[in-house]
Amino acid sequence: MTYIPAGTTSRAPWALEITPEAAGWAYCGLRVLNLSGETVTFHTGSSEMLVLPLSGSCLIEADGERLSLHGRSSVFSDVTDFGYVPIDTEVTVTGEGRFALPAARATRRFPVRYGPAEKVPVEIRGAGQASRQVNNFCAPDAFDCDKLVSVEVLTPGGNWSSYPPHKHDTASAHEAVLEEIYYFEGGPGYQRVYGGHEVLAEVSAGDVVLVPRGYHGPSMAAPGYDLYYLNVLAGPADERSMAFCDDPRHAWIRGTWEQQQVDDRVPFGRAG
């Protein structure tokens, strides 16, 4: 199971459910929840999780805390606030919209916390047709937890992101070992994975690509269609990291960005 079309892992109440066991690895997971005003209760078990509005808003209740998420109208309209819930916790979510729950197997228990949208670091990466926006809401230096790393990337139509292709499957001073999930909205687009693990898939809203190892990228947004993806990463190291190694055949691309203008379509929405 590497390319996962929308709807193929649905199991009530989840529109999408990927556990580490289903993925064939040890840490990363992802659920997606569609709500129309109803309430869903679940237990986090051995995973720490985020509740991230893709669209809409919700109320989270956990460990005696109540977090009201203002959310957003779509992934392209704004940066969103989010909630963190720890391992071994019963969680209730009530709301209307579409919500992603990135997860990672963890051992340390952190408190329930609110992540304000205004504190999410927004990065413009690349230039020219490699221009994209990265919302680093749960990057290692942006939000503290045990194993989970998660960011979202918005790529204007016709542009490439996850480029140059890179990997993080070998422990070194410059590279971390990480499992990774790509969850898509918008599109259509295309996702490439290679180097011992081969994928070239057309992707759109609700689709997922798993990256257990190898180089991944580019993520290609078809002309006329903006592409969003949520990355969920986790690995065995005690310290969270997103360290990676570029494919040496394409690493030179980074050096060209200084001579190019950044695409004026980024940042998206109110982040601009």
matplotlib code that plots the C-alpha trace (Angstrom):
import matplotlib.pyplot as plt

x = [0.0, 1.9, -0.5, -3.9, -6.8, -9.4, -12.0, -10.2, -9.3, -12.5, -13.9, -16.6, -16.2, -13.0, -13.0, -9.4, -7.5, -3.9, -2.3, 1.4, 0.4, -1.6, 1.3, 3.8, 6.0, 6.4, 5.4, 3.3, -0.4, -3.2, -7.0, -9.4, -12.8, -15.8, -18.3, -21.8, -22.4, -22.1, -19.7, -17.0, -15.2, -12.0, -9.0, -5.4, -3.9, -0.1, -0.2, 0.1, -2.2, -3.1, -6.6, -6.0, -9.0, -8.8, -12.1, -14.6, -14.3, -14.6, -14.5, -12.1, -12.6, -9.8, -8.2, -10.7, -9.6, -11.8, -10.1, -12.2, -10.7, -11.7, -10.4, -10.7, -12.9, -10.3, -6.7, -6.0, -7.8, -5.7, -3.3, -5.4, -5.2, -5.0, -5.1, -2.7, -3.8, -1.4, -1.1, -3.6, -6.3, -10.0, -10.9, -14.2, -14.5, -17.7, -17.9, -18.7, -16.1, -13.1, -10.4, -7.0, -5.5, -1.8, -0.4, 2.8, 3.6, 5.1, 6.2, 6.3, 3.0, 2.6, -0.4, -3.4, -2.5, -3.9, -1.8, -2.8, -2.8, -0.9, 2.1, 2.4, 5.7, 4.9, 7.9, 8.2, 10.5, 12.2, 11.7, 10.3, 8.3, 9.6, 8.0, 5.7, 4.4, 5.2, 3.1, 5.4, 2.8, 4.3, 7.9, 10.5, 11.4, 7.8, 5.8, 7.0, 5.9, 7.5, 7.8, 5.3, 6.4, 3.8, 3.8, 1.5, 2.7, 0.7, 1.9, 0.5, -0.8, 2.1, 4.8, 6.8, 7.5, 9.4, 12.0, 14.9, 13.9, 15.3, 15.3, 15.5, 16.1, 19.7, 20.9, 23.8, 24.9, 23.0, 20.0, 17.3, 15.4, 11.8, 8.6, 6.4, 2.8, 1.7, -2.1, -3.5, -6.2, -6.8, -5.1, -4.9, -1.2, 1.5, 3.7, 7.0, 8.9, 12.0, 15.2, 14.2, 10.5, 8.8, 5.7, 4.4, 0.8, -1.8, -3.2, -6.1, -8.3, -8.2, -5.4, -2.4, 1.2, 3.3, 7.1, 8.9, 12.3, 13.9, 13.8, 10.5, 9.7, 8.7, 5.2, 3.8, 0.7, -1.0, -1.3, -4.5, -4.8, -3.3, -2.1, -2.0, -0.4, -0.1, 3.1, 3.2, 6.7, 8.1, 11.1, 13.1, 15.5, 15.0, 15.3, 12.8, 14.4, 13.5, 17.0, 17.2, 19.6, 19.0, 19.3, 22.9, 21.9, 19.5, 20.9, 22.3, 18.7, 18.8, 21.6, 19.4, 16.8, 18.9, 18.6, 14.8, 11.8, 9.5, 6.1, 3.7, 0.9, 2.5, 1.7, -1.9, -4.9, -4.6, -1.1, -0.2]
y = [0.0, 3.1, 5.1, 5.2, 6.6, 8.7, 6.6, 3.3, 3.3, 4.8, 3.1, 4.9, 7.5, 8.1, 9.2, 8.1, 6.0, 5.0, 3.4, 2.4, -1.2, -0.6, 1.4, -1.3, 0.9, 1.9, 5.5, 7.6, 7.7, 9.9, 10.1, 12.4, 13.2, 14.8, 16.3, 17.9, 19.1, 15.7, 14.6, 11.9, 10.4, 8.3, 7.3, 8.2, 5.1, 5.1, 8.0, 11.7, 13.6, 17.0, 18.1, 20.3, 21.9, 21.5, 23.4, 24.4, 24.7, 22.5, 22.1, 19.6, 18.2, 16.2, 15.8, 18.4, 21.0, 22.6, 23.9, 26.0, 25.9, 28.8, 26.8, 28.1, 27.9, 25.9, 24.9, 27.7, 30.5, 30.8, 29.4, 27.6, 27.1, 23.5, 21.4, 18.9, 15.8, 13.4, 9.7, 7.7, 10.3, 10.2, 13.0, 14.4, 16.5, 18.3, 20.5, 21.1, 20.6, 18.4, 17.7, 16.0, 14.2, 13.6, 11.1, 9.5, 6.7, 8.3, 7.6, 11.0, 12.5, 16.3, 18.4, 19.2, 22.5, 25.1, 26.2, 29.7, 30.4, 33.7, 31.7, 29.3, 30.1, 30.7, 30.1, 30.8, 28.2, 28.1, 30.6, 30.7, 27.5, 25.9, 28.6, 27.2, 28.1, 26.0, 26.3, 24.9, 24.5, 21.4, 21.6, 20.8, 24.4, 25.6, 23.3, 21.0, 17.3, 13.9, 12.3, 14.0, 16.4, 17.9, 20.8, 21.7, 22.8, 24.9, 24.8, 27.2, 25.6, 24.7, 24.8, 22.0, 21.4, 18.8, 19.8, 19.0, 15.4, 14.5, 11.6, 10.9, 7.2, 7.1, 8.3, 10.7, 14.1, 15.6, 13.3, 11.9, 8.6, 9.5, 7.8, 10.3, 10.6, 13.0, 13.8, 15.9, 18.4, 20.4, 19.2, 17.2, 16.9, 14.2, 12.7, 10.9, 8.6, 6.6, 5.0, 1.6, 2.5, 3.5, 5.6, 8.0, 8.8, 11.3, 12.8, 15.0, 15.7, 12.9, 10.8, 9.7, 8.7, 6.9, 7.3, 4.7, 5.3, 6.7, 10.0, 11.8, 14.7, 16.5, 17.1, 18.6, 20.9, 20.7, 24.1, 25.8, 23.7, 24.6, 21.6, 21.2, 18.5, 17.7, 16.0, 13.8, 12.6, 10.6, 8.4, 6.6, 9.4, 10.9, 14.4, 15.5, 16.6, 17.2, 16.8, 15.4, 14.7, 16.0, 13.7, 14.7, 14.8, 17.6, 19.4, 22.2, 23.4, 25.2, 27.4, 28.8, 30.3, 33.4, 34.5, 34.0, 35.9, 34.3, 33.5, 36.3, 33.7, 32.8, 33.2, 32.2, 33.8, 35.9, 34.7, 37.2]
z = [0.0, -1.3, -3.4, -1.6, -3.6, -1.8, 0.0, -0.1, 3.6, 5.0, 8.1, 10.1, 11.5, 9.5, 5.8, 5.8, 8.3, 8.0, 11.0, 11.3, 11.0, 7.8, 6.3, 7.2, 9.4, 13.0, 13.7, 11.3, 11.0, 9.6, 9.9, 8.2, 9.7, 7.9, 10.3, 9.7, 13.3, 15.0, 17.7, 17.4, 20.4, 20.1, 22.1, 21.1, 22.4, 21.9, 19.4, 19.9, 17.5, 16.1, 15.0, 12.0, 10.2, 6.4, 6.2, 8.9, 12.7, 15.7, 19.5, 21.0, 24.5, 26.1, 29.6, 31.0, 28.4, 25.8, 22.6, 20.2, 16.7, 14.4, 11.4, 7.8, 4.8, 2.8, 2.8, 0.2, 2.1, 5.3, 7.8, 10.5, 14.2, 15.5, 18.6, 20.1, 22.1, 23.8, 24.1, 26.3, 26.0, 25.2, 22.7, 21.6, 18.5, 17.6, 14.5, 10.9, 8.2, 7.2, 9.7, 9.4, 12.4, 11.8, 14.4, 15.5, 18.0, 21.0, 24.6, 26.3, 27.4, 26.7, 27.8, 25.6, 23.8, 21.4, 18.4, 17.3, 13.6, 14.1, 15.6, 12.6, 10.7, 7.0, 4.7, 1.0, -0.4, -3.9, -6.7, -10.3, -11.1, -7.9, -5.7, -2.9, 0.5, 3.6, 6.8, 9.5, 12.2, 13.8, 12.6, 15.3, 16.0, 15.9, 18.2, 20.9, 21.2, 21.3, 17.8, 15.5, 12.8, 10.4, 7.9, 4.9, 1.5, -1.1, -4.7, -7.3, -10.6, -12.9, -10.2, -8.7, -5.0, -3.0, -5.4, -5.8, -4.8, -1.4, 1.0, 4.7, 5.2, 6.5, 9.9, 9.7, 10.8, 7.9, 7.5, 9.7, 9.3, 8.8, 7.6, 5.6, 4.5, 1.8, 2.0, -0.9, -1.5, -4.7, -7.8, -10.0, -9.7, -9.7, -7.1, -7.7, -5.4, -6.5, -5.4, -4.1, -3.8, -7.1, -7.4, -10.1, -9.2, -10.3, -7.1, -6.1, -3.1, -0.5, -2.1, -0.1, -1.0, 1.5, 1.6, 3.7, 2.0, -1.1, -2.9, -3.1, -5.4, -7.4, -6.4, -9.6, -9.7, -13.1, -14.8, -13.7, -10.5, -7.2, -5.1, -1.3, 0.6, 4.3, 5.3, 8.4, 9.5, 12.4, 13.1, 15.7, 16.8, 20.3, 18.8, 16.2, 12.9, 9.3, 8.0, 4.4, 1.6, -1.9, -4.9, -5.9, -9.6, -9.0, -6.0, -8.2, -8.8, -5.4, -6.7, -9.5, -7.2, -6.3, -10.0, -10.2, -8.9, -6.4, -8.0, -6.8, -6.3, -2.9, -0.2, -0.6, 1.0, 4.1, 4.7, 2.1]

ax = plt.figure().add_subplot(projection="3d")
ax.plot(x, y, z, "-o")
ax.set_aspect("equal")
plt.show()
